[in-house]
Amino acid sequence: MKSPAELSSRWLKQWHVTDNREQRLLHSDVWPIALPIGRPTPGQFVNETARVRQHTEAWRAVEIGEVDWRPVSFRGGTDPIDIPFEWKVRNPAEWIAATADPIAQREYQLLEQILRQTPRQFHRTLVRQHSLLLEKSESEISQIVQLAGSMGRGAAGGRPLRALGDFGIDSKFFERHRTLLIALLDARFAGEVSDSGLEVFLDALDDNDHWLLVAPLSPGILPFERQKVRAMELLTQPLPGEYLLVVENESSLFQLPVLTGTVAVLGAGFHLDWLRAPWVRDKATAYWGDLDTWGLTLLANARQHQPGIQPLLMTREVFQHAQQSAVPEPMPAAEEPPSGLTADEKMLYSYLRASTKGRLEQEFLPLRLVHEIIVRWHALSFKTGKVHSS
């Protein structure tokens, strides 16, 4: 026998499941939905009469949705007793009311109002990523939706994002709302924005002057041991050598082995547009990032610029090898894996996102393993010539 409070908790858990929100808020044919209440056993009916009575009285007090009562005959009883069998809700409003949770009710009210005011093409994104809405005002959400509906490919025309005043936004707009804007544009353009990057999609100048650490892994290949270079300079300034190793974090420099003809570029983060430079295509190129959802997202972004880039140390086997060093990922990337990942990488992405400790930073991988994998990539590239496929 489950109490109304126990089933309210189950309704609430279902609210937090993305697929449930999408199906139940956007598709009317899924209703009604019911949860089983459970009936008392014959032993409870005979020996716990007071408890059974309290149970039925609690369910008679429920005014949300519909409680299905059925007559049940128990051994030793004279007449059938009406017992609550299931709790049925008939629409989203009843579902959220049944959660008895004020936070979920506020979320639903906000979503309901937003969906009434936005084009249908954005509804699925807004419902699935509703957490992105909770810290924004209704006017901000309306502005983001309007912008996502009006901006198209090349809208920036070579200008930096902060200069797009003709869209009625201030210079900090993209910093504050970048994630939600990309998600909505992806809904319009079938994931193209995440695949290419917002700046590339809009043809916007990346004016952040992000500095990358360039380090030769072969003595004498460059006249310095390491140097900071602006990301946009690498679009036109080729690096020497036959091999290019792109590393997410600068702090992993100490883990890199000596490799002939190789230059490493570290600390790019999301600043990967330079990988589309023509000179990169002439090199055997590899990417090594953190083993978490953001690291795999960055790998997908890198692959959009260089489809043959070779991922290193970004497999489930590597994660399990050093799993004792894994930590929780505070703010995982999008719920759905990026389209630029392989089938195995998408499975790894989902696995990491569902894990309580789904983040393994590069710095915590065993040095011997790092050297082994990177040296193997270099040797295979040397053996087969220029390598661009994984």
C-alpha positions, 0 to 999 in steps of 0.5 A: 500500500502506497500513500499519496505522499509516496506517489507524489514523490514518484510523480516528481521524479518523473517530472525530472526525466527529460523524456517524460517532460517532452512526451507529456507536455508536447503530446496530448495522446499520452494522457491519462497516466496512472500509478498503481497504489497497491492493495492491502494483503489479507493479513493486513486487512485482518491484523492491521485494520486501523492502518488499512482504514487510515490508508483508504481515508488518506486516498479519499482526501485526494482531490487531484486527478482521479483515484480508481476505487474497486470493491475487494472481498477479503477472507473473513470479511462480510461485504466487499470493501472499496480499495484505491487501486491507482492514481490517475492524472489526466493532463499536465496541470494535474500531473504537476499538482500531484507532485505537491512540489512548489519548485516543480509547479513554478517550473511548469508555470514558467514553461507553460507560459513560454510555450504559449508565446514561442514558435512550435519549432522551439518547444522541444528544446525549451522543454528538454533544457528547461533548467536553462530558463530558470534563472532568466526573466520572461523578457530575456527568454522572449528576447532569446527566442526572437533572436534565435528565430531571426538570426541565420547563417552568416548573420554577423557578416564578419563582425564580432558578436558584441557588435551586433547591435542591429539585433537589439542586444547589448554587448554581454548578451551572448556571454549570458545566454550563449548556451540557450541561444545555441540550443534554439538555433540547433533546433532550427538548423538541425544541430549545425550551430553546435557542430560548427561553433556559434562564431563560425555559423554566424560568420562572426569575428572571434574577438576574444584574443584567446591565447594558446600555448604552443610547445614543440615536442621535438628539439629544434623544431621551433626557436623556443621551448614554449610560447603563447599565440593568439588563436586567430593567428593560427588561421594564417600562420602555419606551424612546422612539423608533420604532426600536430597534437591539440590538448585541451588544458595547458596544465597537461604539458608536463605529461607530453613525451618527446616526439619528432616533428611534432608541435603541441597546441594546448589550452584551446578550450572552445577556441578551435576555429583555427583548426579549419586553417588549410595548413592543418590538413597537411598534418597528422593531427590528434586531439586529447581532452578531459574525459567528461561530457565537455571534453567530448563536446570539444572533440566533436567541435574539433572534428567539425573542422578536421573530420580526420582528427585522431582522438587520444585517451578518450575512451571508456577503457581509459576512464575505467583504467583511472576511474579512482581519480574521477570526480563529479562533473558540476555542470555537464554539457547538453543531455544529448550527445553532440552529432560529431561523435562516433557511436562509441563516443556517444555511448561514453558521453551518455555513460559519463553524464549518468555517472555520479563521478563522470569527470576524469581530468587529463592531469590525473591520467597515469603518465605511463599510459599517456606516453604509451598512447601518444607515442603509439599514435605518432608511430602509426602516423609515421608508419602509414604516412599522413593519417587523418582517420581514427 
